[in-house]
Amino acid sequence: MNIENIISSLEAKHPGEKEYIQAVREVLLTIEDVYNQHPEFEKAKILERIVEPDRIFTFKVPWVDDKGEIQINLGYRIQFNNAIGPYKGGLRFHSTVTPSILKFLGFEQTFKNALTTLPMGGAKGGSDFDPHGKSDTEVMHFCQAFMLELWRNIGSKTDVPAGDIGVGGREIGYMYGMYKKLARENAGVLTGKDMEIGGSLIRPEATGFGGLYFVKQMLETAGETIKGKTIALSGFGNVAWGAALKANEMGAKVVTISGSKGYVYDENGISGEKIEYMLEMRSKGISLAEFAEKYGAKYFHGEKPWGVKVDIALPGATQNELDGEDAAKLIKNGVICVAELSNMGCTPEAIDLFIENKILYGPGKAANAGGVATSGLEMTQNAMHLSWTEAEVDAKLKQIMSDIHCQCVKYGTGPDGYINYMKGANVAGFLKVAKAMLIQGVI
Ligand code: 2IT
């Protein structure tokens, strides 16, 4: 395979889409050996086909704000690959949403979903609409307008969206209500729903819980334990909340959370009431500085949490939030494990440094797959018209994270015993999707 040829032809078709190219390049570099062992993949042009989305919907979302003014946003759904199951992946509502961001996310989602062992293809979507600072009525109007256009292209057996940044239970509820009104069916086309409308227990916590189950296994495989370790978390949304809950339960100490403008350092650990307060902060617009003041912690404006001395770093906010300089600081301070709870949280420079220094590095497609895996479990419950208990869902989530860990170990263990989780996750995810594509011919 000629990686540079594939990348340059992709760049020509998608000019300037750097996040998308970054995600593709990472996968291609790590699967090269395996790909070259399968001439049938090359003959079927699997790589050239797998890097392109199946189709992209772009649409206008006009809506009226509280002042009576008309607002126009752009909406997207990228159906990336359905070789192993219906398209599946979240919707992101944030001002930074572009086709490049959604293509990188859809590409990653395809491999992540393959790793979960559940039959789900990859997709992503969203809008440049930002719910923060909008009234509840404005959010409802936007969600309804968004679904008015999207509904024709999704379905419980074809494409099942969920939440991502800026899309939580509230947004899913408004979109689901509109979908049902238009489609006149009740099969649970969105996941991440509230319990009252067919959601699954543990779904809100799942990305964080799954991430910590994965981290625990990484540490144990390396002869370490999670108990007593200190953790730097970034973000303070749903993912960071779930991660903080599980980290405390496992006996670790979370010392940071962060936002786009700065971070909080709490030497006493973010536990108990402080974790629940994180949820309130979003809905009530409370700042991290106020959080720090309320709990006697320190707030550092304009800085990222990666300069703090910790054993474990869990980027949980957004893409490329941890760069080479940050990685160097963490390594200097003795970090032993870094796992991405966000998608593509680390830059390529940061990843190279972690791997060179034999740090346990868990890529997002493995470490944060618990979220979409539990979405898959929500789909199953909806299809069976029943609701599993918390213990049932949690046991299945644990099993899935353990299976993902096994796949990473199988394909990522090097001759010296160091597990390259990025390589393991990419190879395992790729093989599953590539084989499924091969079986189904040129479509
Ligand atoms: O990045 C992700 O895996 C998600 N935003 C969750 C997707 C889903 O369908 O639950």
Residues whose N, C-alpha, C, O or C-beta is under 5 A from the ligand:
A	BS01	2IT	K88 G89 G90 V160 A162 G163 D164 N368 G371 V372 S375
